[in-house]
Amino acid sequence: FLRASLQDGYPVALAVLYGAEKAYFDAWSAVRATARRDSDYWPFVDNWSSPAFAHWVASLAGLLDEVTPDGPTAAMQASFDRVVRFELRFWTAVHAGDTW
């Protein structure tokens, strides 16, 4: 979806990238406090909730502010909403054990 969003221009693609990265940061940050460091999932938790990743996500937000100082366009909003729905469907499928 990210690659496909490039046809709609840089601001839309940036909104999609931010949406995906923000979803990962928020999700993994939410479990960090209770995650066990000896868990097989700890490398994922540690990577996507790290200060460095937080900085990356904040940098993307800053780029979005620079690109659209008056706020997101309708196309950016629609693409952001779509990537969030894709992420939710993906993680729901992972949780349910869907094999596709």
VEXLUMKOL-209794 format. One record per residue: residue number from 0; x, y, z of N, C-alpha, C in turn. Coordinates in steps of 0.1 Angstrom, whole numbers. Layout:
<nodes>
<node><num>NUM</num><n_east>X</n_east><n_north>Y</n_north><n_up>Z</n_up><ca_east>X</ca_east><ca_north>Y</ca_north><ca_up>Z</ca_up><c_east>X</c_east><c_north>Y</c_north><c_up>Z</c_up></node>
...
</nodes>
This chain:
<nodes>
<node><num>0</num><n_east>8</n_east><n_north>-12</n_north><n_up>0</n_up><ca_east>0</ca_east><ca_north>0</ca_north><ca_up>0</ca_up><c_east>9</c_east><c_north>13</c_north><c_up>0</c_up></node>
<node><num>1</num><n_east>20</n_east><n_north>12</n_north><n_up>7</n_up><ca_east>29</ca_east><ca_north>23</ca_north><ca_up>8</ca_up><c_east>34</c_east><c_north>27</c_north><c_up>-6</c_up></node>
<node><num>2</num><n_east>39</n_east><n_north>17</n_north><n_up>-13</n_up><ca_east>44</ca_east><ca_north>19</ca_north><ca_up>-27</ca_up><c_east>33</c_east><c_north>24</c_north><c_up>-36</c_up></node>
<node><num>3</num><n_east>21</n_east><n_north>19</n_north><n_up>-35</n_up><ca_east>10</ca_east><ca_north>23</ca_north><ca_up>-43</ca_up><c_east>6</c_east><c_north>37</c_north><c_up>-40</c_up></node>
<node><num>4</num><n_east>7</n_east><n_north>41</n_north><n_up>-28</n_up><ca_east>3</ca_east><ca_north>55</ca_north><ca_up>-24</ca_up><c_east>12</c_east><c_north>66</c_north><c_up>-30</c_up></node>
<node><num>5</num><n_east>24</n_east><n_north>62</n_north><n_up>-35</n_up><ca_east>33</ca_east><ca_north>71</ca_north><ca_up>-41</ca_up><c_east>27</c_east><c_north>78</c_north><c_up>-54</c_up></node>
<node><num>6</num><n_east>18</n_east><n_north>70</n_north><n_up>-60</n_up><ca_east>12</ca_east><ca_north>76</ca_north><ca_up>-72</ca_up><c_east>3</c_east><c_north>88</c_north><c_up>-69</c_up></node>
<node><num>7</num><n_east>-1</n_east><n_north>89</n_north><n_up>-56</n_up><ca_east>-10</ca_east><ca_north>100</ca_north><ca_up>-51</ca_up><c_east>-1</c_east><c_north>112</c_north><c_up>-46</c_up></node>
<node><num>8</num><n_east>12</n_east><n_north>111</n_north><n_up>-47</n_up><ca_east>21</ca_east><ca_north>121</ca_north><ca_up>-43</ca_up><c_east>28</c_east><c_north>119</c_north><c_up>-30</c_up></node>
<node><num>9</num><n_east>38</n_east><n_north>127</n_north><n_up>-28</n_up><ca_east>46</ca_east><ca_north>126</ca_north><ca_up>-16</ca_up><c_east>38</c_east><c_north>128</c_north><c_up>-3</c_up></node>
<node><num>10</num><n_east>30</n_east><n_north>138</n_north><n_up>-2</n_up><ca_east>22</ca_east><ca_north>140</ca_north><ca_up>11</ca_up><c_east>14</c_east><c_north>128</c_north><c_up>14</c_up></node>
<node><num>11</num><n_east>7</n_east><n_north>122</n_north><n_up>5</n_up><ca_east>-1</ca_east><ca_north>111</ca_north><ca_up>7</ca_up><c_east>7</c_east><c_north>99</c_north><c_up>12</c_up></node>
<node><num>12</num><n_east>18</n_east><n_north>96</n_north><n_up>4</n_up><ca_east>27</ca_east><ca_north>85</ca_north><ca_up>8</ca_up><c_east>33</c_east><c_north>87</c_north><c_up>22</c_up></node>
<node><num>13</num><n_east>36</n_east><n_north>100</n_north><n_up>25</n_up><ca_east>42</ca_east><ca_north>103</ca_north><ca_up>38</ca_up><c_east>31</c_east><c_north>100</c_north><c_up>49</c_up></node>
<node><num>14</num><n_east>19</n_east><n_north>104</n_north><n_up>47</n_up><ca_east>8</ca_east><ca_north>101</ca_north><ca_up>56</ca_up><c_east>6</c_east><c_north>86</c_north><c_up>58</c_up></node>
<node><num>15</num><n_east>8</n_east><n_north>78</n_north><n_up>48</n_up><ca_east>7</ca_east><ca_north>63</ca_north><ca_up>49</ca_up><c_east>18</c_east><c_north>58</c_north><c_up>57</c_up></node>
<node><num>16</num><n_east>31</n_east><n_north>62</n_north><n_up>54</n_up><ca_east>42</ca_east><ca_north>58</ca_north><ca_up>61</ca_up><c_east>41</c_east><c_north>61</c_north><c_up>76</c_up></node>
<node><num>17</num><n_east>37</n_east><n_north>73</n_north><n_up>79</n_up><ca_east>35</ca_east><ca_north>78</ca_north><ca_up>93</ca_up><c_east>24</c_east><c_north>69</c_north><c_up>100</c_up></node>
<node><num>18</num><n_east>13</n_east><n_north>66</n_north><n_up>93</n_up><ca_east>3</ca_east><ca_north>58</ca_north><ca_up>99</ca_up><c_east>8</c_east><c_north>44</c_north><c_up>102</c_up></node>
<node><num>19</num><n_east>15</n_east><n_north>38</n_north><n_up>94</n_up><ca_east>20</ca_east><ca_north>24</ca_north><ca_up>96</ca_up><c_east>30</c_east><c_north>25</c_north><c_up>108</c_up></node>
<node><num>20</num><n_east>39</n_east><n_north>34</n_north><n_up>107</n_up><ca_east>50</ca_east><ca_north>35</ca_north><ca_up>118</ca_up><c_east>44</c_east><c_north>38</c_north><c_up>131</c_up></node>
<node><num>21</num><n_east>35</n_east><n_north>48</n_north><n_up>131</n_up><ca_east>28</ca_east><ca_north>52</ca_north><ca_up>144</ca_up><c_east>20</c_east><c_north>40</c_north><c_up>150</c_up></node>
<node><num>22</num><n_east>14</n_east><n_north>32</n_north><n_up>141</n_up><ca_east>7</ca_east><ca_north>21</ca_north><ca_up>146</ca_up><c_east>16</c_east><c_north>11</c_north><c_up>153</c_up></node>
<node><num>23</num><n_east>28</n_east><n_north>8</n_north><n_up>147</n_up><ca_east>37</ca_east><ca_north>-1</ca_north><ca_up>154</ca_up><c_east>42</c_east><c_north>5</c_north><c_up>167</c_up></node>
<node><num>24</num><n_east>46</n_east><n_north>18</n_north><n_up>166</n_up><ca_east>51</ca_east><ca_north>24</ca_north><ca_up>179</ca_up><c_east>41</c_east><c_north>23</c_north><c_up>190</c_up></node>
<node><num>25</num><n_east>29</n_east><n_north>27</n_north><n_up>187</n_up><ca_east>18</ca_east><ca_north>27</ca_north><ca_up>197</ca_up><c_east>16</c_east><c_north>13</c_north><c_up>203</c_up></node>
<node><num>26</num><n_east>15</n_east><n_north>4</n_north><n_up>194</n_up><ca_east>11</ca_east><ca_north>-10</ca_north><ca_up>198</ca_up><c_east>22</c_east><c_north>-16</c_north><c_up>207</c_up></node>
<node><num>27</num><n_east>35</n_east><n_north>-15</n_north><n_up>202</n_up><ca_east>46</ca_east><ca_north>-21</ca_north><ca_up>209</ca_up><c_east>49</c_east><c_north>-14</c_north><c_up>222</c_up></node>
<node><num>28</num><n_east>47</n_east><n_north>0</n_north><n_up>222</n_up><ca_east>49</ca_east><ca_north>8</ca_north><ca_up>234</ca_up><c_east>39</c_east><c_north>4</c_north><c_up>245</c_up></node>
<node><num>29</num><n_east>27</n_east><n_north>1</n_north><n_up>241</n_up><ca_east>16</ca_east><ca_north>-3</ca_north><ca_up>250</ca_up><c_east>19</c_east><c_north>-16</c_north><c_up>258</c_up></node>
<node><num>30</num><n_east>27</n_east><n_north>-25</n_north><n_up>252</n_up><ca_east>30</ca_east><ca_north>-37</ca_north><ca_up>259</ca_up><c_east>44</c_east><c_north>-37</c_north><c_up>266</c_up></node>
<node><num>31</num><n_east>52</n_east><n_north>-27</n_north><n_up>263</n_up><ca_east>66</ca_east><ca_north>-27</ca_north><ca_up>268</ca_up><c_east>67</c_east><c_north>-28</c_north><c_up>283</c_up></node>
<node><num>32</num><n_east>59</n_east><n_north>-21</n_north><n_up>291</n_up><ca_east>60</ca_east><ca_north>-22</ca_north><ca_up>305</ca_up><c_east>57</c_east><c_north>-36</c_north><c_up>311</c_up></node>
<node><num>33</num><n_east>49</n_east><n_north>-44</n_north><n_up>304</n_up><ca_east>46</ca_east><ca_north>-57</ca_north><ca_up>310</ca_up><c_east>53</c_east><c_north>-68</c_north><c_up>302</c_up></node>
<node><num>34</num><n_east>60</n_east><n_north>-65</n_north><n_up>291</n_up><ca_east>67</ca_east><ca_north>-75</ca_north><ca_up>283</ca_up><c_east>79</c_east><c_north>-81</c_north><c_up>291</c_up></node>
<node><num>35</num><n_east>80</n_east><n_north>-94</n_north><n_up>289</n_up><ca_east>92</ca_east><ca_north>-101</ca_north><ca_up>296</ca_up><c_east>104</c_east><c_north>-100</c_north><c_up>286</c_up></node>
<node><num>36</num><n_east>115</n_east><n_north>-96</n_north><n_up>291</n_up><ca_east>127</ca_east><ca_north>-95</ca_north><ca_up>283</ca_up><c_east>132</c_east><c_north>-108</c_north><c_up>278</c_up></node>
<node><num>37</num><n_east>128</n_east><n_north>-119</n_north><n_up>284</n_up><ca_east>132</ca_east><ca_north>-133</ca_north><ca_up>279</ca_up><c_east>122</c_east><c_north>-138</c_north><c_up>269</c_up></node>
<node><num>38</num><n_east>112</n_east><n_north>-131</n_north><n_up>266</n_up><ca_east>102</ca_east><ca_north>-135</ca_north><ca_up>256</ca_up><c_east>107</c_east><c_north>-135</c_north><c_up>242</c_up></node>
<node><num>39</num><n_east>102</n_east><n_north>-144</n_north><n_up>234</n_up><ca_east>106</ca_east><ca_north>-144</ca_north><ca_up>220</ca_up><c_east>102</c_east><c_north>-131</c_north><c_up>213</c_up></node>
<node><num>40</num><n_east>92</n_east><n_north>-124</n_north><n_up>219</n_up><ca_east>88</ca_east><ca_north>-111</ca_north><ca_up>213</ca_up><c_east>95</c_east><c_north>-99</c_north><c_up>217</c_up></node>
<node><num>41</num><n_east>104</n_east><n_north>-101</n_north><n_up>227</n_up><ca_east>111</ca_east><ca_north>-89</ca_north><ca_up>232</ca_up><c_east>119</c_east><c_north>-81</c_north><c_up>222</c_up></node>
<node><num>42</num><n_east>125</n_east><n_north>-88</n_north><n_up>212</n_up><ca_east>132</ca_east><ca_north>-80</ca_north><ca_up>202</ca_up><c_east>123</c_east><c_north>-71</c_north><c_up>194</c_up></node>
<node><num>43</num><n_east>111</n_east><n_north>-75</n_north><n_up>192</n_up><ca_east>101</ca_east><ca_north>-67</ca_north><ca_up>185</ca_up><c_east>96</c_east><c_north>-55</c_north><c_up>194</c_up></node>
<node><num>44</num><n_east>93</n_east><n_north>-58</n_north><n_up>206</n_up><ca_east>89</ca_east><ca_north>-48</ca_north><ca_up>216</ca_up><c_east>100</c_east><c_north>-38</c_north><c_up>217</c_up></node>
<node><num>45</num><n_east>113</n_east><n_north>-42</n_north><n_up>219</n_up><ca_east>124</ca_east><ca_north>-33</ca_north><ca_up>221</ca_up><c_east>127</c_east><c_north>-25</c_north><c_up>209</c_up></node>
<node><num>46</num><n_east>126</n_east><n_north>-30</n_north><n_up>197</n_up><ca_east>128</ca_east><ca_north>-23</ca_north><ca_up>185</ca_up><c_east>118</c_east><c_north>-12</c_north><c_up>183</c_up></node>
<node><num>47</num><n_east>105</n_east><n_north>-16</n_north><n_up>183</n_up><ca_east>94</ca_east><ca_north>-7</ca_north><ca_up>179</ca_up><c_east>89</c_east><c_north>2</c_north><c_up>190</c_up></node>
<node><num>48</num><n_east>95</n_east><n_north>1</n_north><n_up>202</n_up><ca_east>91</ca_east><ca_north>10</ca_north><ca_up>213</ca_up><c_east>103</c_east><c_north>17</c_north><c_up>218</c_up></node>
<node><num>49</num><n_east>114</n_east><n_north>17</n_north><n_up>211</n_up><ca_east>127</ca_east><ca_north>23</ca_north><ca_up>216</ca_up><c_east>126</c_east><c_north>38</c_north><c_up>214</c_up></node>
<node><num>50</num><n_east>135</n_east><n_north>45</n_north><n_up>221</n_up><ca_east>136</ca_east><ca_north>59</ca_north><ca_up>219</ca_up><c_east>140</c_east><c_north>63</c_north><c_up>205</c_up></node>
<node><num>51</num><n_east>148</n_east><n_north>55</n_north><n_up>199</n_up><ca_east>152</ca_east><ca_north>58</ca_north><ca_up>185</ca_up><c_east>140</c_east><c_north>57</c_north><c_up>175</c_up></node>
<node><num>52</num><n_east>132</n_east><n_north>47</n_north><n_up>177</n_up><ca_east>120</ca_east><ca_north>45</ca_north><ca_up>169</ca_up><c_east>110</c_east><c_north>57</c_north><c_up>172</c_up></node>
<node><num>53</num><n_east>109</n_east><n_north>60</n_north><n_up>185</n_up><ca_east>100</ca_east><ca_north>72</ca_north><ca_up>188</ca_up><c_east>105</c_east><c_north>84</c_north><c_up>181</c_up></node>
<node><num>54</num><n_east>118</n_east><n_north>86</n_north><n_up>180</n_up><ca_east>123</ca_east><ca_north>98</ca_north><ca_up>173</ca_up><c_east>120</c_east><c_north>97</c_north><c_up>158</c_up></node>
<node><num>55</num><n_east>121</n_east><n_north>85</n_north><n_up>152</n_up><ca_east>118</ca_east><ca_north>83</ca_north><ca_up>138</ca_up><c_east>103</c_east><c_north>87</c_north><c_up>136</c_up></node>
<node><num>56</num><n_east>94</n_east><n_north>82</n_north><n_up>144</n_up><ca_east>80</ca_east><ca_north>85</ca_north><ca_up>143</ca_up><c_east>77</c_east><c_north>100</c_north><c_up>144</c_up></node>
<node><num>57</num><n_east>84</n_east><n_north>106</n_north><n_up>154</n_up><ca_east>82</ca_east><ca_north>121</ca_north><ca_up>156</ca_up><c_east>88</c_east><c_north>129</c_north><c_up>145</c_up></node>
<node><num>58</num><n_east>98</n_east><n_north>124</n_north><n_up>139</n_up><ca_east>104</ca_east><ca_north>130</ca_north><ca_up>127</ca_up><c_east>94</c_east><c_north>130</c_north><c_up>115</c_up></node>
<node><num>59</num><n_east>88</n_east><n_north>118</n_north><n_up>113</n_up><ca_east>78</ca_east><ca_north>117</ca_north><ca_up>103</ca_up><c_east>66</c_east><c_north>127</c_north><c_up>105</c_up></node>
<node><num>60</num><n_east>62</n_east><n_north>128</n_north><n_up>118</n_up><ca_east>51</ca_east><ca_north>138</ca_north><ca_up>121</ca_up><c_east>56</c_east><c_north>152</c_north><c_up>118</c_up></node>
<node><num>61</num><n_east>68</n_east><n_north>155</n_north><n_up>121</n_up><ca_east>74</ca_east><ca_north>168</ca_north><ca_up>117</ca_up><c_east>74</c_east><c_north>171</c_north><c_up>102</c_up></node>
<node><num>62</num><n_east>77</n_east><n_north>160</n_north><n_up>95</n_up><ca_east>77</ca_east><ca_north>162</ca_north><ca_up>80</ca_up><c_east>63</c_east><c_north>165</c_north><c_up>75</c_up></node>
<node><num>63</num><n_east>53</n_east><n_north>158</n_north><n_up>81</n_up><ca_east>39</ca_east><ca_north>160</ca_north><ca_up>77</ca_up><c_east>35</c_east><c_north>174</c_north><c_up>80</c_up></node>
<node><num>64</num><n_east>39</n_east><n_north>179</n_north><n_up>92</n_up><ca_east>36</ca_east><ca_north>193</ca_north><ca_up>95</ca_up><c_east>42</c_east><c_north>203</c_north><c_up>85</c_up></node>
<node><num>65</num><n_east>54</n_east><n_north>200</n_north><n_up>81</n_up><ca_east>61</ca_east><ca_north>209</ca_north><ca_up>71</ca_up><c_east>54</c_east><c_north>208</c_north><c_up>57</c_up></node>
<node><num>66</num><n_east>50</n_east><n_north>196</n_north><n_up>53</n_up><ca_east>44</ca_east><ca_north>194</ca_north><ca_up>40</ca_up><c_east>30</c_east><c_north>201</c_north><c_up>39</c_up></node>
<node><num>67</num><n_east>23</n_east><n_north>200</n_north><n_up>50</n_up><ca_east>9</ca_east><ca_north>205</ca_north><ca_up>50</ca_up><c_east>7</c_east><c_north>213</c_north><c_up>63</c_up></node>
<node><num>68</num><n_east>12</n_east><n_north>225</n_north><n_up>63</n_up><ca_east>11</ca_east><ca_north>233</ca_north><ca_up>75</ca_up><c_east>-3</c_east><c_north>237</c_north><c_up>78</c_up></node>
<node><num>69</num><n_east>-12</n_east><n_north>236</n_north><n_up>69</n_up><ca_east>-26</ca_east><ca_north>239</ca_north><ca_up>71</ca_up><c_east>-35</c_east><c_north>226</c_north><c_up>75</c_up></node>
<node><num>70</num><n_east>-28</n_east><n_north>215</n_north><n_up>77</n_up><ca_east>-34</ca_east><ca_north>203</ca_north><ca_up>80</ca_up><c_east>-35</c_east><c_north>194</c_north><c_up>68</c_up></node>
<node><num>71</num><n_east>-39</n_east><n_north>181</n_north><n_up>71</n_up><ca_east>-39</ca_east><ca_north>171</ca_north><ca_up>60</ca_up><c_east>-50</c_east><c_north>174</c_north><c_up>50</c_up></node>
<node><num>72</num><n_east>-47</n_east><n_north>169</n_north><n_up>38</n_up><ca_east>-57</ca_east><ca_north>170</ca_north><ca_up>27</ca_up><c_east>-67</c_east><c_north>158</c_north><c_up>29</c_up></node>
<node><num>73</num><n_east>-77</n_east><n_north>159</n_north><n_up>22</n_up><ca_east>-87</ca_east><ca_north>148</ca_north><ca_up>22</ca_up><c_east>-81</c_east><c_north>135</c_north><c_up>18</c_up></node>
<node><num>74</num><n_east>-72</n_east><n_north>136</n_north><n_up>7</n_up><ca_east>-65</ca_east><ca_north>123</ca_north><ca_up>2</ca_up><c_east>-56</c_east><c_north>118</c_north><c_up>13</c_up></node>
<node><num>75</num><n_east>-49</n_east><n_north>127</n_north><n_up>20</n_up><ca_east>-40</ca_east><ca_north>122</ca_north><ca_up>31</ca_up><c_east>-48</c_east><c_north>115</c_north><c_up>42</c_up></node>
<node><num>76</num><n_east>-60</n_east><n_north>121</n_north><n_up>46</n_up><ca_east>-68</ca_east><ca_north>116</ca_north><ca_up>56</ca_up><c_east>-74</c_east><c_north>102</c_north><c_up>52</c_up></node>
<node><num>77</num><n_east>-78</n_east><n_north>101</n_north><n_up>40</n_up><ca_east>-84</ca_east><ca_north>88</ca_north><ca_up>35</ca_up><c_east>-73</c_east><c_north>78</c_north><c_up>35</c_up></node>
<node><num>78</num><n_east>-61</n_east><n_north>81</n_north><n_up>31</n_up><ca_east>-50</ca_east><ca_north>71</ca_north><ca_up>30</ca_up><c_east>-45</c_east><c_north>67</c_north><c_up>44</c_up></node>
<node><num>79</num><n_east>-45</n_east><n_north>77</n_north><n_up>53</n_up><ca_east>-41</ca_east><ca_north>74</ca_north><ca_up>67</ca_up><c_east>-52</c_east><c_north>64</c_north><c_up>73</c_up></node>
<node><num>80</num><n_east>-64</n_east><n_north>67</n_north><n_up>71</n_up><ca_east>-75</ca_east><ca_north>58</ca_north><ca_up>76</ca_up><c_east>-74</c_east><c_north>44</c_north><c_up>70</c_up></node>
<node><num>81</num><n_east>-71</n_east><n_north>44</n_north><n_up>57</n_up><ca_east>-69</ca_east><ca_north>30</ca_north><ca_up>51</ca_up><c_east>-58</c_east><c_north>22</c_north><c_up>57</c_up></node>
<node><num>82</num><n_east>-46</n_east><n_north>29</n_north><n_up>59</n_up><ca_east>-35</ca_east><ca_north>21</ca_north><ca_up>64</ca_up><c_east>-38</c_east><c_north>17</c_north><c_up>78</c_up></node>
<node><num>83</num><n_east>-45</n_east><n_north>25</n_north><n_up>86</n_up><ca_east>-48</ca_east><ca_north>21</ca_north><ca_up>100</ca_up><c_east>-58</c_east><c_north>8</c_north><c_up>99</c_up></node>
<node><num>84</num><n_east>-67</n_east><n_north>9</n_north><n_up>90</n_up><ca_east>-76</ca_east><ca_north>-3</ca_north><ca_up>88</ca_up><c_east>-68</c_east><c_north>-15</c_north><c_up>84</c_up></node>
<node><num>85</num><n_east>-59</n_east><n_north>-14</n_north><n_up>75</n_up><ca_east>-50</ca_east><ca_north>-25</ca_north><ca_up>71</ca_up><c_east>-42</c_east><c_north>-30</c_north><c_up>82</c_up></node>
<node><num>86</num><n_east>-37</n_east><n_north>-22</n_north><n_up>91</n_up><ca_east>-29</ca_east><ca_north>-26</ca_north><ca_up>102</ca_up><c_east>-38</c_east><c_north>-34</c_north><c_up>112</c_up></node>
<node><num>87</num><n_east>-50</n_east><n_north>-29</n_north><n_up>114</n_up><ca_east>-59</ca_east><ca_north>-36</ca_north><ca_up>123</ca_up><c_east>-63</c_east><c_north>-49</c_north><c_up>118</c_up></node>
<node><num>88</num><n_east>-66</n_east><n_north>-50</n_north><n_up>105</n_up><ca_east>-69</ca_east><ca_north>-63</ca_north><ca_up>99</ca_up><c_east>-58</c_east><c_north>-73</c_north><c_up>100</c_up></node>
<node><num>89</num><n_east>-45</n_east><n_north>-68</n_north><n_up>97</n_up><ca_east>-34</ca_east><ca_north>-76</ca_north><ca_up>98</ca_up><c_east>-32</c_east><c_north>-82</c_north><c_up>112</c_up></node>
<node><num>90</num><n_east>-32</n_east><n_north>-74</n_north><n_up>122</n_up><ca_east>-30</ca_east><ca_north>-79</ca_north><ca_up>136</ca_up><c_east>-42</c_east><c_north>-87</c_north><c_up>141</c_up></node>
<node><num>91</num><n_east>-54</n_east><n_north>-84</n_north><n_up>136</n_up><ca_east>-65</ca_east><ca_north>-93</ca_north><ca_up>139</ca_up><c_east>-63</c_east><c_north>-107</c_north><c_up>133</c_up></node>
<node><num>92</num><n_east>-58</n_east><n_north>-107</n_north><n_up>121</n_up><ca_east>-55</ca_east><ca_north>-120</ca_north><ca_up>114</ca_up><c_east>-44</c_east><c_north>-127</c_north><c_up>121</c_up></node>
<node><num>93</num><n_east>-34</n_east><n_north>-120</n_north><n_up>126</n_up><ca_east>-23</ca_east><ca_north>-127</ca_north><ca_up>133</ca_up><c_east>-28</c_east><c_north>-133</c_north><c_up>146</c_up></node>
<node><num>94</num><n_east>-36</n_east><n_north>-125</n_north><n_up>153</n_up><ca_east>-42</ca_east><ca_north>-130</ca_north><ca_up>166</ca_up><c_east>-51</c_east><c_north>-142</c_north><c_up>164</c_up></node>
<node><num>95</num><n_east>-58</n_east><n_north>-141</n_north><n_up>153</n_up><ca_east>-68</ca_east><ca_north>-152</ca_north><ca_up>151</ca_up><c_east>-61</c_east><c_north>-165</c_north><c_up>144</c_up></node>
<node><num>96</num><n_east>-49</n_east><n_north>-163</n_north><n_up>140</n_up><ca_east>-41</ca_east><ca_north>-174</ca_north><ca_up>134</ca_up><c_east>-45</c_east><c_north>-176</c_north><c_up>119</c_up></node>
<node><num>97</num><n_east>-50</n_east><n_north>-166</n_north><n_up>113</n_up><ca_east>-54</ca_east><ca_north>-167</ca_north><ca_up>98</ca_up><c_east>-41</c_east><c_north>-171</c_north><c_up>91</c_up></node>
<node><num>98</num><n_east>-43</n_east><n_north>-180</n_north><n_up>81</n_up><ca_east>-31</ca_east><ca_north>-185</ca_north><ca_up>73</ca_up><c_east>-31</c_east><c_north>-179</c_north><c_up>59</c_up></node>
<node><num>99</num><n_east>-42</n_east><n_north>-173</n_north><n_up>55</n_up><ca_east>-44</ca_east><ca_north>-167</ca_north><ca_up>41</ca_up><c_east>-39</c_east><c_north>-177</c_north><c_up>31</c_up></node>
</nodes>
